[in-house]
Amino acid sequence: MPSVIILSEISLGENLIETKPEMTSSALVELLQLFESAAIPVWLDGGWGVDALLEKQSRTHRDVDIILPVGDVPKLQELLSKRGFVVREGEPPHSFVLTNSAGLEIDIHAVNFDNDGNGVYRMQNGEDWMFPAEGFSGRGLVDEMSVRCLSPTTQVLCHAHGYVPIEKDFRDMELLEERFGVTLPPHLRRSMSES
């Protein structure tokens, strides 16, 4: 198991990530390999989830949004605390943000899977959000590493609720529409939002 030995020698808080104020693709791969070595399944959401689906990085990212089973949160926190990550906002285990001294952020969305495979996510406001089972079927690439991510339709669903989209969100949604033919609701279309 040389990969485990190599990963145990990687210091996410000091080397690769510390020198970058953004979540680079190589830093993300390093994190994903770390999670994989600890048998923690994660799905990419948000900007990196979109770029994984596109199989190329379309923009810079200041963080990564991940979805994982609630039961794996303690193991994830322990793993990342050894690398300098602490809770910056929110409250574990459901919805919180981890950050390190370099300002690198991991936005955690932990779910309980129901009998139909839907992911029930308890948001910071105490309400539940349902990720449809189909949403966990997404697959993509980050620096040639095969990754789990939310499906294109579920990415659109997530962007359509809960916040006002900004320029990067419009661009991400346009790229998904162009590549996968997903239907965008009017408020995720730049032309409708600007009028």
Beta strands, then each sheet from edge to edge (+ up, - down):
strand 1: 43-45
strand 2: 63-69
strand 3: 86-91
strand 4: 95-99
strand 5: 105-113
strand 6: 119-122
strand 7: 128-131
strand 8: 138-142
strand 9: 145-149
sheet 1: 1+ 2- 5- 4+ 3-
sheet 2: 1+ 2- 5- 6+ 7-
sheet 3: 8+ 9-
end
